[in-house]
């Protein structure tokens, strides 16, 4: 019976760690995406560039953040 309780405790602890790490990654991706899209949105609004937002560009911005936004901008100029 004690072994079952220890196993249950360990499964709950591992589950909480996995949830915490997943939420940290999601938060990091959300912050990167918002900052990158703000940069691209402002530059699009001002008419400096014209970047179409598709899934590939969004993934580059989400993973790269501000440098990812500039990579997408540079690729759109080519």
N, C-alpha and C positions, 0 to 999 in steps of 0.2 A: 504494500500500500504506500509506503514512504517513497519507493522508487517511482511510482506513478505520479506522486505529488511533485517530486523533484523534476521529473520529465516535463510535467505540465508547467512548472515555474520556468524552466529553461526555454520551452517553446514560447511562452508569453514574453520572456525577456528578448529572445531573438526576434520575435515579431515586432516588438516595440522599437528595437534598433533599426530594423529594416524600414519601418514606417517613418522614423525620424530621418534617416538618410534619404529616403525618397522625397520627403517634403523639403529637405534642404536643397536637393538637386532641382526640384520643381521651382522653388523660390529663386534660385540662381538663374535658371532659364527664363523665368518671368521678368526678372530685373534686366537681364541682357536684352531680351526681346523688346521691352518697353523703351529702354534707352536707345537702342538701335533704330527702332521704328520712329521714335521722336526725331532723331537726326534726319532720317530719310524723309519723313513727313514735312519737316520744316524746310528742307532744301527743295522738295517737290513744290511746296506751297509758294516759296519765293521765286520759283521758276529757274533756279540755278541748274537743276538736273531734272530728268524725268526717268524715274526708276519704276518699272512695273513690279508689283509685289506678287510673286507666285510662291508656290510651296518651297521650291529650292532656295529662293532668296530669303524667305522667312526662316528656313532652317539655318542658313549661313549666319543670319543676323542673330538668331536665338543662341547659337553656340558661340559665336564670336563676339557678340556685344557691339561695342563701339568700333573695334577693329574690323569686325565682320560687316558692319554697315559701310565702312570705307572700302572694303573689298568689293562689296556689291556695287557701290558707286563707281569704282574704277572699272569693274567689268561691264557696267552699263555704258561707259564712255567708249569702249572698244568697238 
